[in-house]
Amino acid sequence: MPEEKNVAVASEPAATPQHGEAAFFDVDNTLMKGASLFHVARKLHQRGAFTLWQAAGFAWKQFMFILRGENMDDVHAVRDSALSLAAGITAKDIEALGEEVYDEMIESRIWPGAKALAEQHLRVGRKVWLITATPVEVANVIASRLGLTGALGTVGEILDGSYTGQLVGEILHGPAKAVAVREIAEDQGLDLGRCWAYSDSHNDIPLLSMVGHPVAINPDSKLRRYAREHNWPVYDFRSGRRAATLGFKAATVGGAIYGLWRGFSRFRGPGR
């Protein structure tokens, strides 16, 4: 089986290229609200790929992700569950699913402020890449729909047109993002000192630290503190400050989980 890369390329910006410069955007809680993989799981549930009890587990992790930010244990748990559920699904089905997920669930959750930042880079001729742990097929759809340069994402192993339930390499998360960006910088002739990176998570500090222009978007508490200590710009596109809304979120946890449960229930379809 030929080696697959976790890079998917969309269209190039029309502006005069800024040679050696690029911007790298994390997706979950940076470019969009919540976790993109959750919406992939929700769509798979609609198609009968797994049970409502398994769906409830994804819903709980999505709620906690929005509430407290990225947690490595949750990331690994979602990864392992998604891999096992994806085994046997065809690559063509995942590509079509990515289009549906974007139209129905992701587009409305894109942060306008983050989108505006990406568009500004494009307008001045910089390449803009997404870099995310979400499946590269879904990441590529997001990049294509937003007119970005391309996407780096987690790659599932494909054999005879179907996913095996194994990864090609590692999940693109944390320090692995820094490695992937360094590789693409070498391939594209980028000067990382003249590049930008955007993320919400302290797990992406290795990526943010390697570029000349790191920016924290909707940061978790650890990244917010680190950004302040290192004089990095911080943008928060969430409605209200997190500290001010934390009590409200905690008080309404029951309602939120019920809403997520109902969200999955609506996609069960007849007889499921």
N, C-alpha and C positions, 0 to 999 in steps of 0.2 A: 504494500500500500504506500503510495507516495506521501511524503511528509507534508503536513498541513501547517500553515502559519496562522497565528492569531491576529491577522491584519486583513481588513476588508476595505477597499478603496472606493470612494464615491467620486463625485465631480470635483475638479479643481476650481478655486475662486477665479473670477474673471478679472479682478484688479491686478495692477502691476505687481508681480511677486516681490516680496521682501525676502531676498535670499538669506538663508540661514536662520530665519525666524519662524516660530510656530507657537501655537497655544494648545495645551492639553487639558481636556475637561473630564473629570470624573462624571458619572451619570447619576447614580442613586443619591438623593438628597442634595445634590449639587446642581445638576441640570434639571432634574425633575423631583417632585415630591414623592418620597417613599422609595421602595425597591422595585426595580423593573422586573426582577425575577419572580416576584410575587404575582404580577399580572400575567406572566407567562404561565405560571402554575394555575392561575384562575382560568385561563383559556383552555389549558389542557384538561382541567376538571370539567369544563363545559363539554369537552369531547369525550368524556368518560374514561380518561386515562387513570384516574385514581378516585378513592372514596371521599365522602364528605368529611370523615374523621381526619384523613390525611390533609384535606383542604383546610380544616380548622387549625391544624398545626402551622401551616403557611400563614394563615390569617393572624395568628397570635404573634409570629415572628415579625410580620409586617407592622403590626401595631407597636411592638416594642422597638422596632427600628426607627419609626417616626418619633417615638417618645424619648428614647435615650441615645439614639445614634447607633453607629456600627459596633457590633460585638463579634469577635472572631469565632466564638463558639457557635453563635447563630449562623454566621457565614458558612462555616464548615458543615453544620447540620443541614442547611438548605442545599448546599452543594451535593452532599451525599444522597439526600432524598431525591433531588432533581436528576442526578445521574441514574439512579436506579429506575426512576419512573420513565426516563427518556429511552431506555434500552428498547430497541425494536422499532422506534418511531423513525420514519424516513426523513432524510434531509430535506426533501421537497416539502413535506408537511411542516417542518419547522420554519422554513423560509416563508411559506404562506401564512403560518401562524404569526410570525413576526410582523407582517403587514397588518394583520387584523388587530393584534395587540396594540400597535401604535395608533391605529385609527380609533379604536374603541376605548382605550384605557390610558395610553401614555401621552398623547398629544395634549389633552386637557390638563395634564399635570406638569407640563414644562413650565419652569419658573420664567416669566417674561424677562426679569432682570438678567438671568444667566444667559438666556437666548440673545438678549441685546449685546452682552459682552462678546459672545461668539461672533455675532454679525459684525461688530465693530472690527474685530481682528480680520475678518474676511474682507471688509471694505478697504482696508489699507494693504491688502495683499498677502496677509499671513495665512499659512496653512493652519487648519483647526482640526485636531484629532480628538475623538472620544477615546477614553481609556477606562475600561470597566471590567468587573468580574462577571457581568451578565454574558449570556451566550453571544458569540461574535455575530451570529445571524441576526439577532435582535438589535445589537449595537449598530450593525451596518444599516439596518432599516432606519434607525433614528438619525444616523449621520446623513444618509441619503435624503431623507425627508427635510432635514434642516439645511441642506446644501453644504454640508461640511466636507472636508477633504477625505476623511475616512475614519475607520474605527479599529481599535485594538480590543479584543475581548477574549473570554475563555472559549477554548475550542474543544468540542467533543469529538471523540474518535468515530469515524464513519467507515463501515465495512459493507460492501455490496449495497451501498445506497442507504443504509440504516445506521442509527447510532448504536454503539456497542455497550454504552453505560460506563465507558472509560474516558479519561481526558487525554488530549495530546498536550503533553507538558503539564504545568500546574495551573490552578485557578489564578486568574490575573487579579491579584489582590495584594495590598500592602507592598512589601519590598519588591515583589515580582513586577509591579508597575514601573518602578524605577529602572529595573533591568530592561524591560520592554522598550521604554522610552529611550534609553541609551542606545539600544540596538537600532531603533528607527532613526535616531539622530545621526548615527554613523552612516546608515544607508542613504539618508536624505541630505546629508551634508549640512545638518543643523548645528548652530552654535548655541548650546544650552544656556550659556550666559545671557543670550538675547531672546530666550524663550519664556513663555508664561505657563503656569500650571494652576489649576483650580480644583479644590476639593473641600469636602465637609468634614473629613475624618482624620483623626490623629494617626490612623494607620497609614495614611498617605504622606506623612512627614518626610520619608525618604525621597519620594517623588518631588514634593514641593521644595525640598532643600537643594535639589540638584539643578534647578533652573534659576535664572537671574531675577525672575519676577513671579514669586509665589503669591497666591491669593487664597484666602480662606473664605468659602461661601457657606452660609448656614452652619457654622462650625459647631462640633461637639465641644464640651467644656475643656477637654485637654488641648484640642487644636486652638481654641480661642485663646487660652492662656499662652500657648507656645507662640502664636502669631503676635500677641501683644508684646511678649518678651523680645521677639526678633523684629518688631516694627513692620510686620507684614500687613497689607491691606485686608480688611475684613468686611464682607458684604453679608447682610442677613435679609433674605427676601421673604422670610416667614412672616405671617401676620402677628405682630406683637413680639415682644422679647420673650425668649423661652422661659426665663425665670418667672416672668409675670404670669405665664399661662400654665406652668407646671402643675399648680394646685388644681386648676380647673380640669386638666387632662386626667389627673389621678382620680378626681371625684367622679369623672364620667367614664371610667374605664369599662364599666359594665355595658353602657350604651354603645361605646365604640366597638367592643368585641361583638355585641349583638349585631351591629351594623355590618361588620365584616362577614359574620356568619350569614346574614341575609344576602350579602353581595354574592357569596359563593352559592347560596341556595337558589338564587334566581338563574344561575347558569347550569343547574343540574340537568335540566332537560327532562322530558317525560320518561317515567319508568326508572329513574336513577335514584 
